[in-house]
Amino acid sequence: MRYWLLGAMMMVGAASANTSLFNLLSSGERIDPLTMMEKVEAEYPGYIAEFALDLKEGELLYEFDVINSEENTLTKLTFRAADGSMVVQRNSKLEADDHDELEAVKLLERKQMSFSELVRLATQKHQGKLLEAQLEHDLDISYLEFKMVDENGKRKHAFDVHKLKPLPMLQWER
């Protein structure tokens, strides 16, 4: 009985945290993530390969990884969600573990499509707020994996970059 009660309490705590996060993202003044993506695409060379929303010390931040395939570089950017001001910029050379994202970026380049366009297309039929989006390449498939949150919790989805359609076999709740 104690284990059942503990499990129920943990599920209520997780649901409450998801609801609080959703409420935080639904209220308050902040720049829309897609608007911030478009700004990054306009101001930095390369393609966004990853977006993540982070909460540090009560401040909402947007984090981006931008891959420049021509220069073989990775730029990590962090901005304040409230006003879009830069917090951190780090530049480095691509490493071996960046290969999967690089493959997906190259497909986006060939399709002449931006990351923000892909995210907009992938998320248009989903309710909630975007938490994360990352390009992946696995089993010879390039896809966008993204996580959204609504009042019912977080959900992960996958969207095929080549076919521009959802990958239902990769949808799961969390």
N, C-alpha and C positions, 0 to 999 in steps of 0.2 A: 504494500500500500504506500509506503514512504517513497518508493521509486516512481510510482505512478504520479504521486503528488509533486515530486521534484521535477519530473518530466513536464507535467502540465504547467508548473511555474516557469520553467525555462522557455516553453513555447509562448506563454503570455508575455514574458520579458522580451523575447525576440520580436513578437508582433508589435509590442509597444515601442520598441526601438525603431522598427520599420515605419510605424505610424508617425513617430516623432520626426524621423528623417524626412518623410514625405511632407509633413506639415511645415517643416523648416524650408524645404525647397518650394513649397507652394506659397509661402508668405515671404514678405521682406523684399527689399530692393536688391536686385542682382542682374547682371547681364545674362541673357539667355545663352546657354552653352553653344548653340548653333551659331549665334551671332559672334561669339568669341572665336569659334573655329574659323569662321570666314575672315575675321581680322588676322588671325595667325597665318592663314593661307595667303593673304594679301601681303603680309609684311615679312615673311620668312621663306627662304628658298627651300624647296623640297615638298614632301607630302606628309601630312599628319598620319602617323601610324597608330597612335594611341591617345585616348582622352580619358582622364579620370577626375572625378570630383573628390575632394578631400576636405575634411574638417579638422583643422589644427588650432588648438587653443581657442575654440569658439569662432574661428574665422573660416569661412567657406573659400576654398581655393580650387582653381582649375589647373590641372597638370596635363601637359602635352609632350609627346615624343614626335619630333619631326625628322624624317629621314630624307637626306639628299643623296639620291643614288648616283648622281654624276660625280660628287665629291667624296662619296663613301663616308658620310658623316651622320652623326646623330646629335640633334639639339634637344635638350630637355628644358622645357619652359614651365614656369609656375606663375600664375596671375591671381590677383584678388578677384573674386567673383563680383564683389560689390561695385567695383569701379574699373576693372580691367587693367589695373596697374601691375607692372611686372614685379615679382618678388625674387625670382631666381632664373638665371640662364646658365646652362652648362653645355659645352660642346665637347664632343669626343669622336673618335673614329668608330665606325661600325665594328662589332665583334662577331665572332662565329655564331653566338646565340641570337643575333639579330637577323639571321638568314631568312627565317620564316616570314617575319614582317616585311623584309626587303622584297621577297617574292610577291607578296600581296601588293606592295606599293608599286612594283613594276607593272602589275596587271592594271592597277588604277591609272597609271601613266598611259599605258596602251589604249585604255578605254577613254582617255581624256576626261576623266571624271575626278572631282575633288572628294576628299574625305567627308566634308560637310554635306555634299550632295548625296553620297552613299548613306550616311547616317540618316539624313532626312527621309530618303526613300525606304530604308530599312525599318525606321521607327514609326512611319506614318499611320500604321494600323494598330498601334499599341497605345494603351492608356498609361499614364504615369509620367514620371520624370526620369530623364537619362542620368545614370550614375557613372557608367563606364562604356567605352567603345574601343575595340582593339582589332587591328588587322591580324589575321593568322593565315598560315598556309600549312596544311597537313593532309596527308594521303592524296596529294596532287590536287587539292581543292583550296582555293583562296576564299576566305570568308571573313565577315565582320562579326565578331562576337560582342554582344552588347548586353548591359544589365540595366533594367529599369526598376523603379519602385513606385508603388501606388499604396493606397490605404490598406490593401490586402497583403502587402509584402513585396519582396524582391523577386524578379524573374530574369533568367538569362535566356538569350535568344541567339540564333546564328543566321546570317544572311549571306548567300552565295554571291561573291563579287562578279564572277564570270556570267552567271545566268540571271543575276539581279532578281533573285527570289529567295524566300525563306528556306532554311534547311530545317524542316520540322523534326528530323531525327536528333537535332542538337538543341532542342528546347527543354528546359528543365526549370523547376521552381527551386527556390532556396529560402 
